[in-house]
Amino acid sequence: MSLDLIVRIIGFVIFGIIGIFLGEPVGLLIDQIWSASPLSIFVYQIITTLLIGILGFVIAPWISIRPVSAIRKRLSNISAQTLIYGLIGLIFGLIAAVLLAYPISLLPYPLGSILPFIAVLLFGYLGSVLFVTRQKDLENIFRPFSRSDNSKDDKVEASGLQDSRRILVDTSAIIDGRIADIARTGFVPGRLLIPRFVLNELQYVSDSADNLRRQRGRRGMEVLSELQKDSTIPVTITDIDVEGVREVDERLIVLARQLSCPILTNDYNLNRVAELQGVSVLNINELANAVKAILLPGESLEMKIIQEGKEYGQGVGYMEDGTMVVVEDGHKLIGKTISITVTKVLQTAAGRMIFAKPDNGK
């Protein structure tokens, strides 16, 4: 028997008992209005018991289970740090309300009876909101007092491998493969944390019937195995999970908020949703665009023309980092490596595009 049905039965019984007590006054009221009513008080009690009991059967989950589930889901999306600050703010707000309760109670009736209760609610709410919204500023204030003089802790902090510096890894970042090279360079400032549900999704992709998806999944498995074998890269596969959430992306976001850590991903949609919910994101594509070589108009370089461009007479080549270079009058030089001079650099949403012309018209 499900919990929902049990709650409905309890609601039917409780509301049915209320209906029994309401049956007599309802019957007397109807008898006063309609003196020729053929029904007895007992019949009215049965009718009100059934009607109100059915009402209780229908609405019982909505006044018991559903609100609790909604509150529980809401709390699961809030980090433990935010909850602690909210609780501290509530305590300070209640203390302020208690200090004001006595002078407010001396006001004339009914203000002296109502305003203290309103002050408790108002100051409790304001205290929680104030501490939650300003938690970053409060952390900066109290951080100097929380520093330890322990030399061992200083060494761990200097190494950048503290357990508190955790980075959640998305499936797309593992499949992409560049995470291994980035981690070896030391630019990943912490421990790579791979939840079990991300590993399960990676296994699901590697077992896909689609050949391309299967190859990508197996590549991700190889990259993960490579990360685990490298002793210089701190990697942890954890069973930590989020209850009540099915989608992998949503579970990553909720988990990142609870652990107060960023998400390493290559997924554009996950990046946008996480940023909207206040979660830090480390995007590999943004990193790749940031480290591309910067060329200025007038600089020269060697370039092999590979194909024709969209416009007549253009030739197209690519730099080592994948940046497209459009060469004017380069259609006759396809397959040749020539010296070119940069004429214009454009930054678009898709990346950087470079326009150039052959040196000396060659």
C-alpha positions in Angstrom: 0.0 0.0 0.0 1.5 3.3 -1.1 2.0 6.3 1.2 -0.4 8.4 -0.9 -3.3 5.9 -0.4 -2.6 5.6 3.4 -2.8 9.4 3.7 -6.0 9.5 1.7 -7.6 6.9 4.0 -6.5 8.8 7.1 -7.9 12.0 5.6 -11.2 10.2 4.9 -11.4 9.0 8.5 -10.5 12.4 10.1 -12.8 14.4 7.8 -15.6 11.8 8.3 -15.4 12.3 12.0 -15.8 16.0 11.5 -18.8 15.3 9.3 -20.4 13.3 12.1 -20.3 16.3 14.4 -21.4 18.7 11.6 -24.4 16.5 10.7 -26.6 17.5 13.6 -26.3 21.3 13.3 -26.7 21.0 9.5 -29.9 18.8 10.0 -31.4 21.3 12.5 -30.6 24.2 10.1 -32.3 22.4 7.2 -35.3 21.6 9.4 -35.7 25.2 10.3 -35.6 26.3 6.6 -37.6 23.3 5.3 -40.0 22.2 8.0 -41.4 19.4 5.8 -38.1 17.7 5.5 -38.6 13.9 5.7 -35.0 13.1 6.8 -33.9 12.5 10.4 -30.8 13.9 12.1 -29.1 10.5 11.8 -29.5 10.5 8.0 -28.0 14.0 7.8 -25.0 12.8 9.9 -24.5 9.9 7.4 -24.7 12.3 4.4 -22.2 14.8 5.9 -19.9 12.1 7.0 -19.7 10.7 3.5 -19.5 14.0 1.7 -16.8 15.5 4.0 -15.0 12.2 4.2 -14.8 12.0 0.4 -13.5 15.6 0.4 -10.8 14.6 2.9 -9.9 11.6 0.7 -9.3 13.9 -2.3 -7.5 16.7 -0.6 -5.5 14.9 2.0 -2.3 14.5 -0.1 -2.4 18.2 -1.1 -2.4 19.4 2.5 0.1 16.8 3.8 2.4 15.0 1.4 2.7 17.4 -1.5 3.7 20.5 0.6 6.3 18.4 2.5 7.7 17.1 -0.8 7.8 20.5 -2.3 9.7 21.9 0.7 12.1 19.0 0.7 12.8 19.4 -3.0 13.3 23.1 -2.5 15.7 22.5 0.4 17.7 19.9 -1.6 18.5 22.7 -4.2 20.0 24.9 -1.5 23.6 24.3 -0.4 24.3 23.5 3.2 26.3 26.7 3.5 23.3 28.8 2.5 21.1 26.9 5.0 23.6 27.6 7.8 23.7 31.3 7.0 19.9 31.4 6.8 19.6 29.8 10.3 22.1 32.2 11.8 20.2 35.1 10.3 17.0 33.7 11.7 18.5 33.5 15.2 19.8 37.1 15.0 16.4 38.3 13.7 14.6 36.6 16.6 17.0 38.1 19.1 16.2 41.6 17.7 12.5 40.8 17.8 12.7 39.7 21.5 14.6 42.9 22.4 11.8 45.0 20.8 8.9 42.9 22.0 8.6 44.5 25.5 8.5 48.2 24.5 6.1 47.3 21.6 3.9 45.4 24.1 3.4 48.6 26.1 1.5 50.2 23.2 -2.3 50.6 23.5 -4.6 47.6 22.7 -4.7 46.1 20.2 -1.3 47.2 18.9 0.4 46.0 22.0 -0.9 42.4 21.4 -0.5 42.2 17.6 2.7 44.1 16.8 5.1 41.8 18.9 4.0 38.8 16.9 4.4 40.7 13.6 7.8 41.8 14.7 8.9 38.2 15.3 7.9 37.2 11.8 9.3 40.3 10.2 12.7 40.3 11.9 13.1 36.6 11.5 12.5 36.8 7.8 14.7 39.9 7.3 17.5 38.3 9.3 17.5 35.1 7.2 17.3 37.1 3.9 20.1 39.5 5.0 22.5 36.7 6.0 21.8 34.6 2.9 22.1 37.5 0.4 25.3 38.8 2.0 27.0 35.5 2.8 29.9 36.2 0.5 30.7 39.4 2.3 30.4 37.7 5.7 32.8 35.0 4.5 35.3 37.7 3.5 34.9 39.3 7.0 35.4 36.1 9.0 38.0 34.4 6.7 41.1 36.0 8.4 39.9 34.6 11.8 39.5 31.1 10.4 43.0 30.7 9.0 45.1 28.0 10.7 48.8 28.3 11.4 49.3 24.6 10.9 52.1 24.3 8.4 50.7 21.0 7.0 47.4 22.8 6.1 49.4 25.5 4.4 51.2 23.0 2.3 48.0 21.4 1.3 46.5 24.8 0.4 49.5 25.7 -1.6 49.4 22.5 -3.6 45.9 23.4 -4.8 44.6 19.8 -4.1 42.4 20.5 -1.1 39.3 18.4 -0.8 37.3 21.6 -0.6 38.5 22.5 -4.1 36.4 20.0 -6.0 35.3 20.1 -9.6 32.3 18.2 -10.9 33.0 16.6 -14.3 30.2 16.3 -16.9 30.0 13.5 -19.4 30.6 15.8 -22.3 33.9 16.9 -20.9 35.1 13.3 -20.5 34.0 12.3 -24.1 35.7 15.5 -25.4 39.1 14.1 -24.3 40.9 17.4 -23.9 40.4 17.2 -20.1 43.3 14.8 -19.8 45.8 17.2 -21.4 44.4 20.2 -19.5 44.7 18.4 -16.2 48.3 17.4 -16.9 49.3 21.0 -17.3 48.1 21.8 -13.8 45.5 24.4 -14.8 42.7 22.4 -13.1 42.8 23.8 -9.6 41.4 20.9 -7.6 40.2 17.3 -7.5 38.1 16.0 -10.4 34.9 14.6 -8.9 33.0 12.2 -11.1 29.6 11.1 -9.8 28.5 7.6 -10.3 25.5 8.7 -12.4 27.8 10.4 -14.8 29.8 7.2 -15.2 26.5 5.3 -15.8 25.6 7.8 -18.5 29.0 7.3 -20.1 28.5 3.5 -20.0 25.0 4.0 -21.6 26.5 6.0 -24.4 29.3 3.4 -25.0 26.6 0.7 -25.3 24.5 2.6 -27.7 23.3 1.0 -30.9 24.4 4.0 -32.9 27.9 3.5 -34.1 29.0 7.2 -33.7 27.6 7.4 -30.1 29.2 4.1 -29.2 32.6 5.3 -30.4 32.3 8.5 -28.4 31.3 6.6 -25.3 34.3 4.2 -25.6 36.6 7.2 -26.2 35.2 8.7 -22.9 35.9 5.4 -21.1 39.5 5.4 -22.4 40.0 9.1 -21.3 38.6 8.3 -17.9 40.9 5.3 -17.6 43.8 7.5 -18.6 43.0 10.0 -15.9 42.8 7.4 -13.2 46.2 5.9 -14.2 47.9 9.3 -14.0 49.0 9.8 -10.4 49.5 13.5 -10.9 45.8 14.0 -11.6 43.5 13.8 -8.5 40.4 11.9 -9.7 37.6 10.6 -7.5 34.6 8.6 -8.5 31.9 9.1 -5.9 28.5 7.6 -5.1 27.1 11.0 -3.9 23.7 11.6 -5.6 20.7 13.9 -5.5 17.2 12.5 -4.6 14.1 13.4 -6.5 16.0 14.5 -9.7 16.3 12.3 -12.8 18.1 14.3 -15.5 21.9 14.1 -15.3 22.4 17.8 -16.0 19.9 18.9 -13.3 21.5 16.5 -10.8 24.9 18.0 -11.6 23.6 21.5 -11.0 21.9 20.6 -7.7 25.0 18.7 -6.5 27.3 21.6 -7.5 25.1 24.0 -5.4 25.2 21.6 -2.5 29.0 21.2 -2.6 29.6 24.8 -3.6 31.9 23.7 -6.5 32.1 24.4 -10.2 31.1 22.1 -13.1 33.6 21.2 -15.8 31.7 20.7 -19.0 31.6 21.1 -22.8 27.8 21.3 -23.0 26.4 24.7 -24.1 22.9 24.1 -22.6 24.3 22.9 -19.3 26.6 25.9 -19.2 23.7 28.4 -19.7 21.3 26.7 -17.2 24.0 26.4 -14.5 25.0 30.1 -14.9 21.3 31.1 -14.5 21.1 29.2 -11.2 24.3 30.7 -9.9 26.6 27.7 -10.4 30.2 28.3 -11.6 31.1 26.6 -14.9 34.5 25.8 -16.4 33.8 25.4 -20.1 36.6 23.7 -22.2 35.5 25.4 -25.4 35.8 28.9 -23.8 39.3 27.9 -22.5 40.3 26.7 -26.0 39.1 30.0 -27.6 40.9 32.0 -24.9 44.3 30.4 -25.6 44.2 30.7 -29.3 47.0 32.6 -30.9 46.2 36.3 -31.4 47.2 37.8 -34.7 47.1 41.5 -35.6 46.7 43.1 -39.0 50.0 43.3 -40.7 51.5 40.1 -39.3 52.8 37.5 -41.7 52.7 33.7 -41.4 53.0 30.5 -43.5 49.7 29.0 -44.5 48.6 26.0 -46.7 45.5 26.8 -48.8 43.2 23.8 -48.5 40.0 24.7 -50.3 38.0 27.5 -52.0 36.1 30.0 -49.9 32.4 31.1 -50.1 33.2 34.2 -52.2 34.7 34.0 -55.7 38.5 34.0 -55.7 38.9 33.2 -52.0 41.0 30.4 -50.6 40.7 28.9 -47.1 43.4 27.6 -44.8 43.4 26.6 -41.1 45.9 27.3 -38.3 47.0 24.6 -35.9 44.3 25.6 -33.4 41.6 25.3 -36.0 41.1 29.0 -36.7 39.9 29.6 -40.2 41.9 31.9 -42.4 40.3 33.3 -45.6 42.9 34.3 -48.2 42.0 36.8 -51.0 42.8 35.6 -54.5 43.8 32.2 -52.9 41.7 30.0 -55.2 44.6 29.6 -57.6 47.0 28.5 -54.8 45.0 25.6 -53.4 47.3 22.8 -52.2 50.3 25.2 -51.9 51.9 26.6 -48.8 52.4 30.4 -49.1 53.3 33.4 -47.1 50.3 35.6 -46.2 49.7 38.9 -44.5 46.8 39.3 -42.1 44.5 42.1 -43.1 41.5 41.8 -40.7 40.6 39.7 -37.6 36.9 39.1 -36.7 35.6 37.6 -33.5 32.3 35.9 -34.0 30.0 33.7 -31.8 31.4 30.7 -33.5 35.0 31.7 -32.9 37.8 33.8 -34.5 38.0 34.4 -38.2 41.1 35.8 -40.0 41.3 37.5 -43.4 44.6 37.7 -45.2 46.2 38.2 -48.6 49.2 36.6 -50.3 52.5 38.4 -49.8 53.7 40.2 -52.9 50.6 39.0 -54.8 52.0 35.4 -54.9 
